[in-house]
Amino acid sequence: MHAPVPLKIGSRQVFAIAGPAMVANLTTPLIGVVSTTAIGRLDDAALLGGVAMASVIFDCLFWLFGFLRMSTLAFTAQALGAGETRELTAILMRGFIVAGLIGAALIALQLPLAAVLFDLMGGSEGVTRAAKTYFMIRIWSSPLAFANYVILGWLVGQARANPALLLQIVINLVNMAATILLVLVYDTGIAGAAIAALLSETIGFALGVIVCRRYADGGFGVPRATLFDRAKLMRMLAVNSDIMIRTAALIAVFLFFTAKGARAGDVTLAANSVLNNFLLVSAFFLDGLANAAQQLCGRTFGARDARGFADSTRLVLAWGLGFALVVAVLFALFGTALINVMTASEDVRRAARDFLPFIVLAPVPGVFAFGFDGIYIGATWAREMRNLMLASLAIFLFTWWALQSLGNAGLWCALIAFYVARGGLQGARYPALYGATFPKS
């Protein structure tokens, strides 16, 4: 163990992590665009619907286990801040074990899991058949995808954001290239798109292990007693389970939002889909800053550096607010033009313009929702984050219930209220948690 060295916190440290994370986020949607375009060229609506349905399932399923990245990042940053360099490798190995166990469980349960999920989705027979083909192949990538979450969290947790960015780009580029080759050149259909996803995760994992081996102090060898340290395993389990419940609540909000939009009719559903692209753009930047908060707050937490922790919080929120204001102004000025680019339907354009003010409002409360998420994860205040997310979910549902007579406008009001609740509740709780964590500050 080495003595922790106080970390000087400034904007440079924030963007050394946030910048690459933002770029990595921007490359991710290209996978969906390429897969949809490649399958769309086959001129079969059932195949296109199948890949869309299966992609939604995997997005939610894999998102549910995103705690593997978040907890690994936080524990790694805390160990780094505390000067526990040998613990870093143990954290990576524990993450791989958990990733492998979860992935293996999903593979073992693929048949009942597919039956339940596709029954809930309620697609046509042709769409469901195509989606199941994709699902049964891509599910085998689960252990690799989850291991890649661990690798990403481990690298970013050490502030090695550039190697993490390069790995993300490689995974995305391999996926896109393999999809084009298998689907359009070798005519393997929807199975080819699934194989491409499996191949990209495999190559990403292989390269990730090589990169991690380079940064592992003394190699991957970890004493059994250290690897299976009961106290640390129990802490990891508690944090992971709390983050998983928090993520499930977050997924529930967006699934509920989508379902209610769909019930309002095709035009409303399409308009909401167009506007969700605006939220996705702002999320790219805010999530990058949340990554910086996770690393910097985790590291200063591990070093017991109260001032550094407070500086990290202040800088992440300040820069996030700056980005949010710029994005909100751009949406207000150019939102209508962007809507016209994204859809040719005049009915959808009109509906989207009606709800554009909600998109202009969303980035500012989003700053505090994303920012405090990152801060809480870095400090592993996972139980509090879980409880406050559940409270935010309740506020979302109550707001929708109270305003459902307003139709889609009430649904958007509920989503804005959810953002406000997430950031507001965590912001209100922050001073007490900070005081308890750094009692002498």
LINDAKA-V987969 format. One line per field, one symbol per residue. phi: phi as a letter, one per 20 degrees, with the letter a starting at -180 (. if undefined). burial: 1 if it has 24 or more other C-alpha atoms within 12 Angstrom, else 0. Layout:
# LINDAKA-V987969
phi: ???
burial: ???
This chain:
# LINDAKA-V987969
phi: .dffdgefdbffffefefggffffffeffffffffffffffflcffffffffffffffgffffgdfgfffffgffffffffemefffgffffffffffffffffffffeffffffffffffmffffffffffgfffefgfeggffffffffffffffemeffffffffffgfffgfffffffeeeelemffffffffffffffffgffffffgfeffnnefcggfffdggfffffffffffffffgfffffgffffgfffffffoffffffffffffffffffgffffffffffffffffffeldfffffffgffffffffffffffffffffdgfffgfffbeffffgfffffdggfffffffffgfffffgffffgeleffffgfffffffffgffffffdffemfffffffffffgffgffffffeggffffffcfef
burial: 000000101010111111111111111111110111111100000111111111111111111111111111111111111111111111111111011101100110010001001100100000111111111111111111111111111111111111111111111111111111011100011111111111111111101110110011000100000010000000011011111111111111110011011000000111111111111111111111111111111111111111111111111111111011101100110011001000100001111110111111111111111111111111111111111111111111101100000001111111111111111111100100110010000
